[in-house]
Amino acid sequence: MHIELGISYYDFDQNAALKDDDPLCIIELDPTLTWTDIGSVVIIDSEPLWAEGTGLKNAIQSVNQGRLGVMITLADKGGKIGRFNYVYFLNVLVNAVVMMGVADVIASLIAKFGLGKKSQMYNAAINERLSFSSELARFSAQALVAKNCFNAIDTDGDGTISQKELAEELKDVLNNEMDDEGVAAAARAVFRVLDHGASSEEQVGEDSTISLFELIETMQNDRLTWADLKFVMQEYAKLEQKLRHSQSQNSVSRTG
């Protein structure tokens, strides 16, 4: 019998090649049912049976025997023990992203409905409602505070704040925290934010100034700017004018 062994090394689950799976050896048998010559062998016998009782000394017998039987050969061998699977890698990334999104939704639901009294505060923060009347009232109140702050900094009374004036006020507040250079840098940083004519990258000139409305807008936390307020108020004024005109026409038609 002649048996050829085909050996292929690979992991049982190729899609899980990134895991610590034990490698397997798969052997494919391809037997051929026939007597197979497996080579010959020479046998030397120094005491052959036929020499007994003959008085012959140093009799030697050599026999060349041909062998037939089962021969096993390795036909081929190869394969890979594990391999990097890009599809599996992408699936892991997608699943991770999906799980992160699901975790965020679950955390939001727990914060909104599963924490009792605390959920009321979470809902107020997560589902923040915008009321124009409230924003207008907040704008007006903060404008009054900004006006008093502006007048305190505007020492020369020209209606604007210069870097020097702002640095003097900051120096009184930050005197124990930083030196004059640090105070000047803080003043320039404020001007980069407040002065609409300067970008955050460019240097602010010594003659740059801040107006009252620039200071007011900065205190609004980007919720409502002075330009937005003027636009909305103008739209409301136009709407009220149309309503009054419509009401006056209706009253005239009724009296007629």
C-alpha positions as CSV (number, residue, x, y, z in Angstrom):
1,M,0.0,0.0,0.0
2,H,1.3,3.5,-0.9
3,I,-0.1,6.3,1.3
4,E,0.6,10.0,0.4
5,L,0.2,12.5,3.2
6,G,-0.9,16.0,2.3
7,I,-0.3,18.3,5.4
8,S,-1.8,21.8,5.6
9,Y,-1.3,24.0,8.7
10,Y,-4.0,26.6,9.4
11,D,-6.2,27.8,12.2
12,F,-9.6,26.2,12.4
13,D,-11.4,29.5,12.4
14,Q,-9.7,31.9,10.0
15,N,-12.0,34.8,10.9
16,A,-10.8,34.6,14.5
17,A,-7.1,34.6,13.5
18,L,-6.5,37.5,15.9
19,K,-7.5,35.4,18.8
20,D,-5.2,32.9,20.6
21,D,-6.5,29.8,18.9
22,D,-4.4,26.7,18.9
23,P,-3.1,25.9,15.4
24,L,-4.3,22.7,13.8
25,C,-2.5,20.2,11.5
26,I,-4.9,18.7,8.9
27,I,-3.6,15.6,7.2
28,E,-5.2,14.5,4.0
29,L,-4.7,10.8,3.2
30,D,-4.6,9.6,-0.4
31,P,-4.0,5.8,-0.3
32,T,-3.3,3.6,-3.3
33,L,-4.3,-0.1,-2.7
34,T,-1.4,-1.9,-4.3
35,W,1.7,-3.8,-3.2
36,T,4.5,-1.3,-3.3
37,D,8.2,-2.0,-3.6
38,I,9.8,-0.5,-0.6
39,G,13.4,-1.5,-1.5
40,S,15.6,-4.5,-1.0
41,V,17.8,-5.7,1.9
42,V,20.9,-8.1,1.9
43,I,20.9,-10.5,4.8
44,I,24.2,-12.3,5.7
45,D,24.1,-15.5,7.7
46,S,27.4,-17.0,9.0
47,E,25.8,-20.2,10.1
48,P,23.5,-21.3,7.4
49,L,21.3,-24.3,7.9
50,W,22.6,-26.1,4.8
51,A,26.2,-26.1,6.2
52,E,25.3,-28.1,9.3
53,G,26.9,-31.6,9.5
54,T,29.0,-30.9,6.4
55,G,32.2,-30.0,8.2
56,L,32.5,-26.8,6.3
57,K,34.0,-23.9,8.2
58,N,33.4,-20.2,7.5
59,A,30.3,-20.9,5.6
60,I,28.5,-17.7,4.7
61,Q,25.1,-17.2,3.2
62,S,23.9,-13.9,1.7
63,V,20.3,-13.4,0.7
64,N,19.0,-10.4,-1.2
65,Q,15.4,-9.9,-0.2
66,G,13.0,-7.6,-2.0
67,R,10.5,-6.0,0.3
68,L,6.8,-5.3,-0.5
69,G,4.5,-3.5,1.9
70,V,3.1,-0.2,2.9
71,M,5.1,2.9,1.9
72,I,4.3,6.3,3.3
73,T,5.5,9.5,1.7
74,L,4.8,13.2,2.3
75,A,3.3,14.6,-0.9
76,D,3.3,18.3,0.2
77,K,3.2,20.5,3.2
78,G,2.5,24.1,3.7
79,G,-0.1,26.6,4.8
80,K,-0.3,29.4,7.3
81,I,-0.7,29.5,11.1
82,G,-3.1,32.4,11.5
83,R,-3.4,35.4,9.2
84,F,-4.5,39.0,9.5
85,N,-8.2,39.4,8.4
86,Y,-9.0,43.0,7.4
87,V,-12.7,42.3,7.2
88,Y,-12.7,41.0,10.8
89,F,-10.7,44.1,11.9
90,L,-13.2,46.5,10.2
91,N,-16.1,44.6,11.9
92,V,-14.4,45.1,15.3
93,L,-14.1,48.8,14.6
94,V,-17.7,49.2,13.5
95,N,-19.0,47.2,16.5
96,A,-16.9,49.4,18.8
97,V,-18.3,52.6,17.3
98,V,-21.8,51.3,17.5
99,M,-21.4,50.3,21.1
100,M,-20.0,53.7,22.0
101,G,-23.1,55.3,20.4
102,V,-25.4,52.9,22.2
103,A,-23.6,53.6,25.5
104,D,-24.1,57.3,25.0
105,V,-27.8,56.9,24.4
106,I,-28.2,54.6,27.4
107,A,-26.3,57.0,29.6
108,S,-28.6,59.9,28.4
109,L,-31.8,57.8,29.1
110,I,-30.6,56.9,32.6
111,A,-29.7,60.6,33.3
112,K,-33.1,61.7,32.0
113,F,-35.4,59.1,33.6
114,G,-33.6,56.9,36.1
115,L,-32.1,59.2,38.7
116,G,-35.2,60.6,40.4
117,K,-34.9,64.3,41.4
118,K,-31.5,64.5,39.7
119,S,-33.1,63.7,36.4
120,Q,-35.0,66.9,36.5
121,M,-31.7,68.9,36.6
122,Y,-30.3,66.7,33.9
123,N,-33.3,67.3,31.7
124,A,-33.0,71.0,32.2
125,A,-29.4,70.8,31.1
126,I,-29.8,68.3,28.2
127,N,-33.1,69.6,26.8
128,E,-32.3,73.3,27.2
129,R,-35.2,75.5,26.1
130,L,-34.6,78.8,24.4
131,S,-37.0,81.6,25.2
132,F,-36.5,84.9,23.4
133,S,-38.2,86.8,26.2
134,S,-35.8,85.3,28.7
135,E,-32.8,86.0,26.5
136,L,-33.9,89.6,26.0
137,A,-34.3,90.0,29.8
138,R,-30.9,88.4,30.4
139,F,-29.4,90.6,27.7
140,S,-30.8,93.8,29.3
141,A,-29.8,92.8,32.8
142,Q,-26.2,92.0,31.8
143,A,-26.1,95.1,29.7
144,L,-26.7,97.2,32.8
145,V,-23.9,95.3,34.6
146,A,-21.6,95.8,31.7
147,K,-22.4,99.5,31.6
148,N,-21.3,100.0,35.2
149,C,-18.2,97.9,34.6
150,F,-17.4,99.8,31.4
151,N,-17.8,103.2,33.1
152,A,-15.5,102.1,35.9
153,I,-12.8,101.1,33.4
154,D,-13.3,104.1,31.1
155,T,-11.4,106.6,33.3
156,D,-11.0,109.3,30.7
157,G,-14.7,109.2,29.8
158,D,-14.3,109.1,26.0
159,G,-16.7,106.2,25.6
160,T,-14.1,103.6,24.8
161,I,-11.7,101.4,26.8
162,S,-8.0,101.4,25.8
163,Q,-5.4,98.7,26.6
164,K,-3.8,101.0,29.2
165,E,-7.1,101.6,31.0
166,L,-7.9,97.9,31.0
167,A,-4.4,97.0,32.2
168,E,-4.7,99.4,35.1
169,E,-7.9,97.8,36.2
170,L,-6.5,94.3,35.8
171,K,-3.5,95.3,37.7
172,D,-5.6,96.1,40.8
173,V,-7.2,92.7,40.5
174,L,-4.2,90.5,39.6
175,N,-1.5,92.4,41.4
176,N,-0.8,89.5,43.8
177,E,-0.9,86.9,41.0
178,M,1.3,88.2,38.2
179,D,3.7,90.9,37.3
180,D,3.2,93.9,35.0
181,E,4.1,91.9,31.9
182,G,1.6,89.2,32.7
183,V,-1.1,91.9,33.3
184,A,-0.3,93.5,29.9
185,A,-0.5,90.0,28.2
186,A,-3.9,89.4,29.9
187,A,-5.1,92.8,28.6
188,R,-4.0,92.0,25.1
189,A,-5.8,88.6,25.3
190,V,-9.0,90.4,26.3
191,F,-8.6,92.8,23.3
192,R,-8.1,89.9,20.9
193,V,-11.5,88.5,22.0
194,L,-13.4,91.7,22.4
195,D,-12.1,93.8,19.5
196,H,-14.1,92.8,16.4
197,G,-11.5,94.3,14.2
198,A,-8.7,92.0,15.3
199,S,-8.2,88.3,14.8
200,S,-6.8,86.0,17.4
201,E,-3.5,85.5,15.5
202,E,-2.7,89.1,14.8
203,Q,-1.2,91.6,17.2
204,V,-3.5,94.1,18.7
205,G,-2.4,97.7,18.2
206,E,-1.7,100.1,21.1
207,D,-4.5,102.4,19.8
208,S,-7.1,99.6,19.8
209,T,-10.2,100.3,21.8
210,I,-13.3,98.4,23.0
211,S,-16.8,99.9,22.8
212,L,-19.6,99.4,25.3
213,F,-21.5,97.0,23.0
214,E,-18.5,94.8,22.5
215,L,-18.2,94.4,26.2
216,I,-21.9,93.6,26.5
217,E,-21.8,91.0,23.7
218,T,-18.9,89.2,25.5
219,M,-21.0,88.9,28.7
220,Q,-23.8,87.1,26.8
221,N,-22.0,83.8,26.4
222,D,-22.7,83.8,22.6
223,R,-26.4,83.3,23.2
224,L,-27.6,86.7,21.9
225,T,-25.4,89.4,20.3
226,W,-26.2,93.0,19.8
227,A,-26.6,92.6,16.1
228,D,-29.1,89.7,16.7
229,L,-31.0,91.7,19.2
230,K,-31.4,94.6,16.7
231,F,-32.5,92.3,13.9
232,V,-35.1,90.5,16.0
233,M,-36.5,93.7,17.4
234,Q,-36.8,95.2,13.9
235,E,-38.6,92.1,12.8
236,Y,-40.9,92.3,15.8
237,A,-41.5,96.0,15.1
238,K,-42.5,95.2,11.5
239,L,-44.8,92.4,12.7
240,E,-46.5,94.7,15.2
241,Q,-46.9,97.4,12.6
242,K,-48.7,94.9,10.3
243,L,-50.9,93.7,13.1
244,R,-51.9,97.3,14.0
245,H,-52.6,98.1,10.4
246,S,-54.7,95.0,10.0
247,Q,-56.6,95.8,13.2
248,S,-57.3,99.3,12.1
249,Q,-58.6,98.2,8.8
250,N,-60.9,95.7,10.5
251,S,-62.3,98.4,12.8
252,V,-62.9,100.7,9.9
253,S,-64.8,98.0,7.9
254,R,-67.0,97.3,11.0
255,T,-67.9,100.9,11.6
256,G,-68.6,101.4,7.9
